[in-house]
Amino acid sequence: MTAQFIPVHGGQLYCETAGDPANPAIILIHAGVANLRMWQPQMAHYADRYFVVAYDTRGYGRTTSSNTEFSNREDLHALVHHLEIDRAIVIGNSRGGQIATDFTLEYPNHVRALVLVGSGLGGVKDDEVDATDEEKALFGQLEALYEAKDWDGMDALELHLFYDGLKRAPEQVDAAFREAGRAMMLENRAHNDEQITPQPLDPPAAGRLSEITIPTLIVIGEFDETPTHGMAQILERGIVGSRRIVMQNTAHIPSLEHPAQFNAHVDAFLAGL
């Protein structure tokens, strides 16, 4: 594994790579309740066949930034250029999936295939992916905790929402998996005082999914939140030829909770490219 910092506008992306750069590239984009360390099982699994790249997006992990406006798409483009990657298989979880989709729309020639895991989607209307009353109440609690800067309370609630899922109690979830999530959230606190402003894709992705014509796999955890299930269905309808898989007994971070099962699904998808 090789670690490096890649210069971007107003900052430096922390990046880790594994495997031979001459092999086909896989780029891994983490969720908003994690950082690049969530992809350690995939880095190990794919390094013998692919050039595997994971990086901390701006505002997370060991990436650094000045207080500035920025584009996640341009950051990823800078990474691709710096590593001399022509076309990559891009795998993104949650907001990482939204970044992957937006990047594909802005730089289609750089993306060979997509794997979208519990993915966000820019431009979706609330009534298209309506949350349950319980979820709305918990999202409201998250906003209140954020406004109060109650980071311990916010981390605890996010662990339950995104690592456990609402249909499981914490004691039903592997303790090491939960601890990995908690540790990544603690690491991300170093960025709490940053004032960075991501620039959204315009027009947003929700109305442009028909532009994506590359092979796409959509993965969603059985216990993921209702709006995320709704976005997975929108992605499946909008991206012609895409396929949606529901992974059992997992919530928002299936690749880390059940890596062998997740890798098997992705392996089968990659075998068809």
C-alpha positions, 0 to 999 in steps of 0.5 A: 500500500502506498500513501500520498497527498494529491494537490487540489484547489485549496488543499490536498487529498489524502490517498492510498493505493494498492496493486500495479498501476498497469492494471485496470483501476478501481476508485473507492469513494467513502460514505459521509459517516466514514473515511477511506478506512472503510474500504480496507477489505476491498483494498486487500481483495482487489490489489492482486488484479486491479490498481485500487485507489481510495481517498479521503474526500474534502472534509474527511480523514487526513485530507486538508483544505483551506476554507474555500468553495470546491468541487468534489468532481474536480477533486476526483478529476485531479486525482485521476489526472495525478495518478494517470488513470484513463478510465476507472471502475468507480465504487461509491457509498452514500455521498460517495455514490452521489460523487461517483454519479456526478463525476460520471455525468461531468467526465463520462470518458473517465468512468468504465463502470459504476457500483453505487452503494446506498447511494445519494442522488442530487436533485431528488425531491422529498416526495419521491423518497419520503422518510417514515415519521420515525426517520424524520424525527431522528433526522431532526434530532441529528440536525439539533445535535449538529446545531448544538455541536454535541458531537458525541450525541451525533456520532451515537445517533449516526452509528445507530441510523447508518451502522445498525439500521433502525430495525436492529439493536446495537447488540445485534450488530458486530461490535468490531464493525460498530467500533470501526465506524465510531473510530472513523467518526472521531477522526473526522471531527478534526474537520468540524471547524472547517468552512468549505462549500461544495459546488453542486452539479448543475443541472443535478443528476436526478434528471440526467440518469439516462445520460449514464450508459455504462454498466452500473450495479446498485447495492442497497442494505436491507436495513438502510433508511427508507429514502435511500431505498427510494433513491436506489429504485430511482437509480435503477429506473433511470440508468438503462441496464443497471441492476439493483441488489439488496444485501441482507442483514446490513444497513448503510455500510455493507462493504465493511459489515459483510465484505465477503458477501459484498465482494462476491456481488462486485466480483460477479458484476466485474466479471461481466465487463 
